Amino acid sequence: MFGWGKKSKDEFETEIINIESQHVDDDDDNDSFTYHDGDDDEESEEEEDVEKLKMIPLFGNEEEEEKKRAADGIDDIIKMYIDESGTGTTDDNNGEEKKKKPPKRKKPKKKHKKKKNDSLWSDLKSFHAELLQYKCIGPCLKCLTKLCYISFFPCRLFTRLTCCLANLPPCLFVYDSFKFVFCCILHLPPCRLFYRFVKCVMTLPPCRFVYKQCNRLPWKNIIIFACILFFSGAMAVGGSYLHYLYQITVPEEEDWMWGLEPTSWRYRPIRETLASVSGKEPFLTRNTPQHRALVYLADEDAKQLDPYNHKESMIQRYGIVVLFFALNDKNTWLHRDYWMSKFHECHWENVICEDWMEGGRKVTKLNLYSNGLLGQIPEEIGVLDALDAIDMTNNTCTGTIPEGFEQLKRMKELRLDQNNFEGTIPDFLFKYKHLEILTFGTNKLSGTISPNFAKMDSLKKIYLENNDFTGTIPKEFGDMPQLMDLMLDENQLEGIIPTELGMCSNLEKLGLYSNSLTGTVPDELSRLKKLKILYLDHNSLYGEIPAWIGGLTRLSE
């Protein structure tokens, strides 16, 4: 078949060696192919046949038959090897040998790694199949699956963000500590009972689906991140509480925000301090004297008083600043040197201060005579509780006499004449125990002259001329022996001149002209030996001029 007799000895030995080497190479290269029939004896016999075949002398003239027998045995062995290994075949048609190429080693198929999105989608499909039996949630199933699919991307992003923190030693320590405590808790009987209950519930299809998705989440990173958020929040809350203890800046009521943005960190604490003086309402709108003063003290004042440690100084400065903004709206002040400067308010022009027993310096006198004041006196003037003298004569102040004057218990001189004040004389003025001079002349005050003037034991001078007072002259003036000046000219007073005025032994000035007084001049006025000025003209008095007038030696007018 192969023509073994025509081959030489060397060719035959070479062919056998190639067959053996080919068999060995195939065993080494192809991991999936090994020549094993499961019988070790047959394999050993074949190897012995090959070895014996090498020992047979093949090229002798005497031994032709032995060569043929050996060639036939070798042919069978080679054919067996060829059929087993697939390294060659015979072509009966052509009678020629054709060697087959050794089969290429098949590479093992790589398993297709499913992407997370694909695995999630397959889980959703299986979950969809399980939920088909629940008809009540069928309409919402499609929306639910899409929502779960879309929400997977943030989970991946969250994993990448937390992986950096998860490997830090402090985070690992926190995670291990939490894991230890959690394991200890799980071994408690109630927890084990709860675990069994949850295990039963998790057998339901919806729960199994949720469990699969949750099992993919990086719980380690999530727990560490949650711990970080917890401790960060605790530190933030603690810091906020300490800040709240240091300075209370957040109001309790919603309307306490006052609708205006704070201009600086000093704005709110100063506003809290000043609210005890002015209330909330003046700060609700801009451009009020109170709000302008607040902004000035918070941002513009070069002195920059501490709103926590110098509250009294802040309130006093606030009262002066509000007075300036209220009476200088159109920049009409004539004398204002050092006003609104970095210097202490006691150094401002026409402001006089004294050292106080409680410490510091307080404003005691305001001399704003003929200074171009225009507007209403603010109520905040009452915070200057150390004031004992105010002189605002010859200005253009309007409105009523402010109620803030009630807090000025130490007032000795109150000069508000030659302005445009309206209304009546407030009753709280009669509570002044130290007031000596009261001048309200040349205004638009009205009403009656109160008999309560007699309660003011220190009052020496009363100027109420050129107003719109009506009624009669109170006879209680006779109970004021300390009275020196009583000017009631140019009003609308009626009745007679009370004889009790003769009891004012220290009276030096008496002005009653331009009224509607009637009757005669009482003889009791002859007791006023210190009288220098007496105005009784432009009235409805009748009778003769008293002769005792000549006995008033100090009388000049």
C-alpha positions as CSV (number, residue, x, y, z in Angstrom):
1,M,0.0,0.0,0.0
2,F,2.8,2.4,0.9
3,G,5.6,0.5,-0.9
4,W,7.7,-0.2,2.2
5,G,10.2,-2.3,0.1
6,K,11.3,0.7,-1.9
7,K,12.4,2.8,1.1
8,S,15.9,2.8,2.5
9,K,16.7,2.1,6.0
10,D,17.4,5.7,6.9
11,E,14.1,6.9,5.4
12,F,12.2,4.3,7.2
13,E,13.7,5.1,10.6
14,T,13.2,8.8,10.0
15,E,9.5,8.3,9.2
16,I,9.0,6.3,12.4
17,I,10.7,9.0,14.5
18,N,8.5,11.7,12.8
19,I,5.4,9.7,13.7
20,E,6.5,9.5,17.3
21,S,7.4,13.1,17.6
22,Q,4.2,14.1,16.0
23,H,2.3,12.1,18.5
24,V,4.2,13.8,21.4
25,D,3.7,17.3,20.0
26,D,0.0,16.7,19.6
27,D,-0.2,15.7,23.2
28,D,1.7,18.8,24.4
29,D,-0.1,21.4,22.2
30,N,-3.7,20.2,22.4
31,D,-4.8,20.2,26.0
32,S,-8.2,18.9,25.0
33,F,-6.7,15.9,23.0
34,T,-4.9,13.0,24.7
35,Y,-4.5,9.4,23.5
36,H,-6.1,7.4,26.2
37,D,-8.4,4.6,25.7
38,G,-8.8,4.0,29.3
39,D,-6.6,0.8,29.1
40,D,-3.0,1.1,30.2
41,D,-2.1,-2.4,28.9
42,E,-2.9,-1.7,25.3
43,E,-0.8,1.5,25.4
44,S,2.2,-0.4,26.8
45,E,1.8,-3.2,24.1
46,E,1.9,-0.7,21.3
47,E,5.0,0.9,22.7
48,E,6.7,-2.6,22.9
49,D,5.7,-3.3,19.3
50,V,7.4,-0.1,18.1
51,E,10.5,-0.9,20.1
52,K,10.7,-4.4,18.7
53,L,10.2,-3.0,15.2
54,K,13.3,-1.0,15.6
55,M,15.3,-4.1,16.5
56,I,14.3,-6.1,13.4
57,P,16.9,-6.0,10.5
58,L,14.9,-4.8,7.6
59,F,17.5,-4.9,4.7
60,G,18.7,-8.4,4.1
61,N,18.1,-10.5,1.0
62,E,17.4,-13.6,3.0
63,E,14.7,-12.1,5.1
64,E,12.2,-10.7,2.6
65,E,9.2,-12.4,4.2
66,E,10.2,-11.2,7.6
67,K,10.4,-7.6,6.2
68,K,6.9,-7.9,4.7
69,R,5.4,-9.2,8.0
70,A,7.1,-6.4,9.9
71,A,6.0,-3.9,7.3
72,D,2.5,-5.1,7.6
73,G,2.6,-4.7,11.4
74,I,4.1,-1.3,11.2
75,D,1.6,-0.3,8.6
76,D,-1.2,-1.3,11.0
77,I,0.4,0.7,13.8
78,I,1.1,3.7,11.7
79,K,-2.4,3.6,10.3
80,M,-3.8,3.4,13.8
81,Y,-1.8,6.4,14.8
82,I,-2.8,8.3,11.7
83,D,-6.5,7.5,12.2
84,E,-6.4,8.4,15.9
85,S,-4.5,11.7,15.5
86,G,-5.9,12.7,12.2
87,T,-2.4,13.6,10.8
88,G,-2.8,11.9,7.4
89,T,-5.1,9.9,5.1
90,T,-4.9,7.7,2.0
91,D,-6.3,8.6,-1.4
92,D,-7.6,5.4,-3.0
93,N,-8.3,7.2,-6.3
94,N,-4.8,8.7,-6.9
95,G,-2.9,6.1,-4.8
96,E,-0.8,8.9,-3.4
97,E,-0.2,10.0,0.2
98,K,-1.7,13.3,1.2
99,K,-0.7,14.6,4.6
100,K,-3.3,16.5,6.5
101,K,-2.4,19.6,8.3
102,P,-2.5,19.2,12.0
103,P,-5.7,20.5,13.4
104,K,-5.5,24.0,14.9
105,R,-6.0,24.2,18.5
106,K,-9.4,25.5,19.3
107,K,-9.3,28.4,21.6
108,P,-11.7,28.1,24.4
109,K,-14.7,30.4,24.0
110,K,-14.6,33.3,26.2
111,K,-17.5,33.6,28.4
112,H,-19.5,36.7,27.5
113,K,-19.4,39.0,30.5
114,K,-22.7,40.5,30.9
115,K,-22.7,44.2,31.6
116,K,-24.3,45.3,34.8
117,N,-27.0,47.0,32.8
118,D,-27.7,43.8,30.9
119,S,-27.9,41.7,34.0
120,L,-30.2,44.3,35.6
121,W,-32.3,44.2,32.5
122,S,-32.5,40.4,32.6
123,D,-33.5,40.6,36.3
124,L,-36.2,43.0,35.4
125,K,-37.4,40.7,32.7
126,S,-37.6,37.8,35.1
127,F,-39.3,40.0,37.6
128,H,-41.7,41.0,34.9
129,A,-42.5,37.4,34.2
130,E,-43.1,36.7,37.9
131,L,-45.3,39.7,38.3
132,L,-47.6,38.9,35.4
133,Q,-49.8,37.0,37.7
134,Y,-50.4,40.1,39.8
135,K,-52.9,41.9,37.5
136,C,-53.3,44.8,39.9
137,I,-49.8,46.2,39.2
138,G,-49.7,45.3,35.5
139,P,-50.3,48.9,34.3
140,C,-47.4,50.2,36.4
141,L,-44.9,47.5,35.6
142,K,-43.4,49.1,32.5
143,C,-42.8,52.4,34.3
144,L,-41.3,50.6,37.3
145,T,-38.8,48.7,35.2
146,K,-37.7,51.8,33.4
147,L,-37.3,53.7,36.6
148,C,-35.1,50.9,38.1
149,Y,-33.0,50.8,34.9
150,I,-32.5,54.5,34.9
151,S,-31.7,54.7,38.6
152,F,-28.9,52.3,38.2
153,F,-26.5,54.9,36.8
154,P,-26.5,57.1,40.0
155,C,-25.7,54.0,42.0
156,R,-22.6,53.4,39.9
157,L,-21.7,57.1,40.2
158,F,-22.2,56.9,44.0
159,T,-19.9,53.9,44.2
160,R,-17.1,55.7,42.4
161,L,-17.5,58.7,44.6
162,T,-17.3,56.7,47.8
163,C,-14.6,54.2,46.9
164,C,-11.9,56.9,47.6
165,L,-13.2,57.4,51.1
166,A,-13.9,53.7,51.8
167,N,-10.3,52.7,51.8
168,L,-9.0,55.3,54.2
169,P,-7.9,53.8,57.6
170,P,-10.4,55.9,59.7
171,C,-13.2,54.8,57.5
172,L,-12.2,51.2,57.7
173,F,-12.0,51.4,61.4
174,V,-15.5,52.9,61.5
175,Y,-16.8,50.2,59.2
176,D,-15.3,47.4,61.3
177,S,-16.6,48.9,64.5
178,F,-20.1,49.2,63.1
179,K,-19.9,45.7,61.8
180,F,-18.9,44.3,65.2
181,V,-21.7,46.2,67.0
182,F,-24.2,45.2,64.4
183,C,-23.2,41.5,64.6
184,C,-23.6,41.6,68.4
185,I,-27.1,43.1,68.0
186,L,-28.1,40.5,65.5
187,H,-27.4,37.7,68.0
188,L,-30.1,38.9,70.4
189,P,-33.3,36.8,70.5
190,P,-35.6,39.6,69.2
191,C,-33.3,40.3,66.3
192,R,-33.1,36.6,65.4
193,L,-36.9,36.4,65.5
194,F,-37.2,39.4,63.3
195,Y,-34.6,37.9,60.9
196,R,-36.7,34.8,60.4
197,F,-39.7,36.9,59.7
198,V,-37.8,39.0,57.1
199,K,-36.5,35.8,55.6
200,C,-40.0,34.6,55.0
201,V,-41.0,37.9,53.5
202,M,-38.0,37.9,51.2
203,T,-39.4,34.8,49.4
204,L,-42.0,36.9,47.7
205,P,-41.1,37.9,44.1
206,P,-41.0,41.7,44.6
207,C,-38.8,41.3,47.7
208,R,-36.5,38.9,45.8
209,F,-36.1,41.4,43.0
210,V,-35.3,44.2,45.4
211,Y,-32.9,42.0,47.3
212,K,-31.0,41.3,44.1
213,Q,-30.6,44.9,43.3
214,C,-29.7,45.9,46.9
215,N,-27.2,43.1,47.0
216,R,-25.3,44.8,44.2
217,L,-24.9,48.0,46.0
218,P,-21.6,48.8,47.8
219,W,-23.0,48.6,51.3
220,K,-19.6,49.1,52.8
221,N,-19.1,52.4,51.0
222,I,-22.6,53.4,51.8
223,I,-22.2,52.8,55.5
224,I,-18.9,54.6,55.7
225,F,-20.4,57.5,53.7
226,A,-23.4,57.6,56.0
227,C,-21.2,57.7,59.1
228,I,-19.2,60.5,57.6
229,L,-22.4,62.5,56.9
230,F,-23.6,61.8,60.5
231,F,-20.4,63.0,62.1
232,S,-20.2,66.0,59.8
233,G,-23.8,66.9,60.6
234,A,-23.2,66.5,64.3
235,M,-20.2,68.8,64.1
236,A,-22.2,71.3,62.1
237,V,-25.0,71.3,64.6
238,G,-22.6,71.6,67.5
239,G,-20.9,74.5,65.9
240,S,-24.1,76.2,65.2
241,Y,-25.2,75.8,68.7
242,L,-22.0,77.2,70.1
243,H,-22.4,80.1,67.6
244,Y,-25.9,80.6,68.9
245,L,-24.7,80.8,72.5
246,Y,-22.1,83.4,71.5
247,Q,-24.4,85.6,69.6
248,I,-28.1,85.3,69.1
249,T,-28.7,86.4,65.5
250,V,-31.7,84.3,64.4
251,P,-35.1,85.7,65.4
252,E,-37.8,83.6,66.9
253,E,-40.7,85.0,64.9
254,E,-40.9,85.0,61.1
255,D,-41.7,88.7,60.9
256,W,-38.6,89.3,62.9
257,M,-36.6,89.1,59.7
258,W,-38.0,92.6,59.0
259,G,-37.9,92.1,55.2
260,L,-34.4,93.7,54.8
261,E,-31.2,92.0,54.0
262,P,-28.5,92.4,56.7
263,T,-25.6,94.6,55.5
264,S,-22.9,92.9,57.6
265,W,-22.4,90.5,60.5
266,R,-22.9,93.4,63.0
267,Y,-26.3,94.2,61.6
268,R,-28.4,91.6,63.4
269,P,-26.8,91.7,66.8
270,I,-27.1,95.5,66.8
271,R,-30.6,95.3,65.6
272,E,-31.5,92.9,68.4
273,T,-30.1,95.5,70.9
274,L,-31.9,98.4,69.4
275,A,-35.2,96.6,69.1
276,S,-35.5,96.9,72.8
277,V,-35.6,100.6,72.3
278,S,-37.5,101.2,69.1
279,G,-39.4,98.0,68.6
280,K,-39.6,96.1,65.3
281,E,-41.7,98.4,63.2
282,P,-39.2,101.2,62.5
283,F,-36.8,98.7,61.0
284,L,-39.3,97.2,58.5
285,T,-38.8,99.9,55.9
286,R,-35.8,101.7,54.6
287,N,-34.9,105.3,55.0
288,T,-36.6,105.7,58.4
289,P,-34.4,107.5,60.9
290,Q,-34.2,104.4,62.9
291,H,-33.1,102.2,60.0
292,R,-30.6,104.7,58.8
293,A,-29.1,104.9,62.2
294,L,-28.9,101.1,62.4
295,V,-27.1,100.9,59.1
296,Y,-24.7,103.6,60.1
297,L,-23.8,101.9,63.4
298,A,-23.4,98.5,61.7
299,D,-21.4,99.5,58.6
300,E,-20.4,103.2,58.5
301,D,-19.5,104.1,62.0
302,A,-15.7,104.2,62.3
303,K,-15.9,103.7,66.1
304,Q,-17.3,100.1,65.6
305,L,-18.7,99.6,69.0
306,D,-19.0,96.0,70.2
307,P,-22.7,95.1,70.1
308,Y,-22.3,92.6,72.9
309,N,-20.0,94.2,75.4
310,H,-20.9,97.9,75.0
311,K,-24.7,97.8,74.8
312,E,-25.3,100.9,76.9
313,S,-22.8,102.9,74.8
314,M,-24.4,101.6,71.6
315,I,-27.9,102.7,72.8
316,Q,-26.7,106.1,73.7
317,R,-24.9,106.6,70.4
318,Y,-28.0,105.3,68.6
319,G,-30.2,107.9,70.3
320,I,-28.0,110.8,69.1
321,V,-27.7,109.3,65.6
322,V,-31.5,108.9,65.3
323,L,-32.0,112.5,66.4
324,F,-29.6,113.6,63.7
325,F,-31.3,111.7,60.9
326,A,-34.8,112.7,62.1
327,L,-34.1,116.4,62.3
328,N,-31.6,116.7,59.5
329,D,-33.5,115.0,56.7
330,K,-32.7,117.9,54.2
331,N,-29.3,118.6,55.5
332,T,-30.3,121.9,57.1
333,W,-28.2,121.8,60.2
334,L,-25.9,124.8,60.7
335,H,-23.6,123.6,63.5
336,R,-22.6,119.9,63.2
337,D,-18.9,119.7,63.7
338,Y,-17.7,116.2,64.5
339,W,-21.2,114.8,64.2
340,M,-21.3,111.3,62.7
341,S,-17.5,111.0,63.1
342,K,-15.3,108.4,64.7
343,F,-15.1,110.4,67.9
344,H,-17.2,109.8,70.9
345,E,-20.6,111.5,70.8
346,C,-19.5,113.7,73.7
347,H,-17.0,115.4,71.4
348,W,-19.7,116.3,68.9
349,E,-20.6,120.0,68.7
350,N,-23.3,121.2,71.1
351,V,-23.3,117.9,72.9
352,I,-22.2,118.0,76.6
353,C,-21.4,114.9,78.7
354,E,-20.5,114.1,82.2
355,D,-18.8,111.2,83.9
356,W,-21.4,108.9,85.3
357,M,-21.4,106.8,88.4
358,E,-22.0,103.5,86.5
359,G,-18.9,104.2,84.4
360,G,-18.4,105.8,81.1
361,R,-19.7,109.2,79.9
362,K,-23.3,110.0,79.3
363,V,-24.9,112.9,77.4
364,T,-26.4,115.4,79.9
365,K,-27.1,118.5,77.7
366,L,-28.2,119.2,74.1
367,N,-27.8,122.8,73.0
368,L,-29.3,122.9,69.5
369,Y,-30.5,126.5,69.7
370,S,-31.2,128.0,66.3
371,N,-29.5,125.1,64.5
372,G,-31.9,124.6,61.6
373,L,-33.6,121.5,63.0
374,L,-36.4,120.3,60.7
375,G,-38.8,117.5,61.5
376,Q,-40.3,115.5,64.4
377,I,-38.3,114.8,67.5
378,P,-37.9,110.9,67.6
379,E,-39.1,108.9,70.5
380,E,-35.6,107.5,70.8
381,I,-34.5,110.7,72.5
382,G,-35.8,108.9,75.7
383,V,-32.7,106.6,75.7
384,L,-30.6,109.6,76.7
385,D,-31.9,109.1,80.2
386,A,-29.1,111.3,81.7
387,L,-30.3,114.4,79.9
388,D,-31.0,117.4,82.2
389,A,-31.1,120.2,79.7
390,I,-32.5,120.4,76.1
391,D,-32.6,123.6,74.1
392,M,-34.2,123.4,70.7
393,T,-35.3,127.0,70.6
394,N,-35.9,128.8,67.2
395,N,-36.0,125.8,64.9
396,T,-38.7,124.1,62.8
397,C,-39.6,121.1,64.8
398,T,-43.1,119.7,64.1
399,G,-45.5,117.2,65.5
400,T,-46.4,116.7,69.1
401,I,-44.1,116.7,72.1
402,P,-42.7,113.2,72.0
403,E,-43.6,110.7,74.7
404,G,-39.9,109.8,74.9
405,F,-39.5,112.8,77.1
406,E,-41.3,110.8,79.8
407,Q,-38.1,108.8,80.4
408,L,-36.0,111.9,81.0
409,K,-36.6,111.9,84.8
410,R,-33.6,114.2,85.5
411,M,-34.7,117.0,83.2
412,K,-34.1,120.5,84.6
413,E,-34.4,122.7,81.5
414,L,-36.8,122.0,78.6
415,R,-36.7,124.7,76.0
416,L,-38.9,124.0,72.9
417,D,-40.2,127.5,72.1
418,Q,-40.3,129.1,68.6
419,N,-41.1,125.9,66.8
420,N,-44.2,124.3,65.3
421,F,-45.3,121.9,68.0
422,E,-49.0,121.0,68.1
423,G,-51.3,119.2,70.5
424,T,-51.5,119.7,74.3
425,I,-49.1,119.6,77.1
426,P,-48.6,115.9,78.0
427,D,-49.4,114.9,81.5
428,F,-46.1,113.1,82.1
429,L,-44.3,116.5,82.1
430,F,-46.0,117.2,85.5
431,K,-44.0,114.3,86.9
432,Y,-40.7,116.0,86.5
433,K,-39.5,116.6,90.0
434,H,-36.3,118.5,89.0
435,L,-37.7,120.6,86.2
436,E,-36.9,124.3,86.7
437,I,-37.4,125.9,83.3
438,L,-40.3,125.1,80.8
439,T,-40.5,127.2,77.7
440,F,-43.2,126.2,75.1
441,G,-43.8,129.7,73.7
442,T,-44.5,130.5,70.1
443,N,-45.9,127.2,69.0
444,K,-49.3,125.8,68.1
445,L,-50.1,124.2,71.4
446,S,-53.8,124.1,72.4
447,G,-56.0,123.0,75.2
448,T,-56.3,124.4,78.7
449,I,-53.5,125.2,81.1
450,S,-53.4,122.4,83.6
451,P,-53.5,123.2,87.4
452,N,-51.0,120.3,87.8
453,F,-48.2,122.8,87.4
454,A,-48.6,123.4,91.1
455,K,-47.3,119.9,91.8
456,M,-43.9,120.8,90.3
457,D,-42.1,122.0,93.3
458,S,-38.9,122.9,91.5
459,L,-40.5,124.8,88.5
460,K,-39.4,128.4,88.4
461,K,-40.1,129.6,84.9
462,I,-43.1,129.0,82.7
463,Y,-43.3,130.3,79.2
464,L,-46.5,129.5,77.3
465,E,-46.9,132.6,75.3
466,N,-48.1,132.8,71.7
467,N,-50.1,129.6,71.6
468,D,-53.7,128.7,71.4
469,F,-54.5,127.9,75.0
470,T,-58.0,128.5,76.2
471,G,-59.9,128.6,79.5
472,T,-58.9,130.4,82.6
473,I,-55.7,131.0,84.5
474,P,-55.4,128.3,87.1
475,K,-55.6,129.7,90.6
476,E,-53.2,126.9,91.7
477,F,-50.3,129.0,90.5
478,G,-50.6,130.7,93.9
479,D,-49.3,127.5,95.5
480,M,-45.9,128.0,93.8
481,P,-43.9,130.4,95.9
482,Q,-40.8,129.5,94.0
483,L,-42.3,130.7,90.7
484,M,-40.2,133.5,89.1
485,D,-41.5,133.9,85.5
486,L,-45.1,133.3,84.3
487,M,-45.6,134.3,80.7
488,L,-49.1,133.5,79.3
489,D,-49.3,136.2,76.6
490,E,-51.1,136.0,73.3
491,N,-53.4,133.1,74.0
492,Q,-57.2,132.9,74.3
493,L,-57.5,132.9,78.0
494,E,-60.7,134.2,79.6
495,G,-62.0,135.1,83.1
496,I,-60.4,137.3,85.7
497,I,-56.9,137.5,87.0
498,P,-56.8,135.2,90.0
499,T,-56.0,136.9,93.3
500,E,-53.9,133.9,94.3
501,L,-51.1,135.2,92.1
502,G,-50.2,137.6,94.9
503,M,-48.9,134.5,96.8
504,C,-46.0,134.1,94.4
505,S,-43.6,136.2,96.4
506,N,-40.6,135.5,94.1
507,L,-42.4,136.4,90.9
508,E,-40.4,138.7,88.6
509,K,-42.2,138.4,85.3
510,L,-45.9,138.3,84.7
511,G,-47.2,138.4,81.1
512,L,-50.9,138.3,80.5
513,Y,-51.4,140.6,77.5
514,S,-53.3,139.8,74.3
515,N,-55.9,137.6,76.0
516,S,-59.6,138.0,76.7
517,L,-59.3,138.6,80.5
518,T,-61.9,140.7,82.2
519,G,-62.5,142.4,85.6
520,T,-60.1,144.7,87.5
521,V,-56.5,144.3,88.4
522,P,-56.5,142.6,91.8
523,D,-54.9,144.5,94.7
524,E,-53.2,141.3,95.8
525,L,-50.6,141.8,93.1
526,S,-49.1,144.6,95.2
527,R,-47.4,141.9,97.3
528,L,-45.1,141.1,94.4
529,K,-42.2,143.2,95.5
530,K,-39.7,141.5,93.2
531,L,-41.8,142.1,90.1
532,K,-39.8,143.6,87.2
533,I,-42.1,143.1,84.2
534,L,-45.9,143.3,84.1
535,Y,-47.9,143.0,80.9
536,L,-51.7,143.4,81.1
537,D,-52.5,145.2,77.9
538,H,-54.8,144.1,75.1
539,N,-57.4,142.5,77.4
540,S,-60.9,143.5,78.5
541,L,-59.9,144.8,82.0
542,Y,-61.7,147.8,83.4
543,G,-61.3,150.2,86.3
544,E,-58.6,152.7,87.3
545,I,-54.9,152.0,87.3
546,P,-54.1,150.9,90.9
547,A,-52.0,153.3,92.9
548,W,-49.9,150.5,94.4
549,I,-48.2,150.0,91.1
550,G,-46.0,153.0,92.0
551,G,-44.8,151.1,95.1
552,L,-43.2,148.3,93.0
553,T,-39.7,149.8,92.9
554,R,-38.1,147.0,90.7
555,L,-40.8,147.3,88.0
556,S,-39.2,148.3,84.7
557,E,-41.8,147.3,82.1
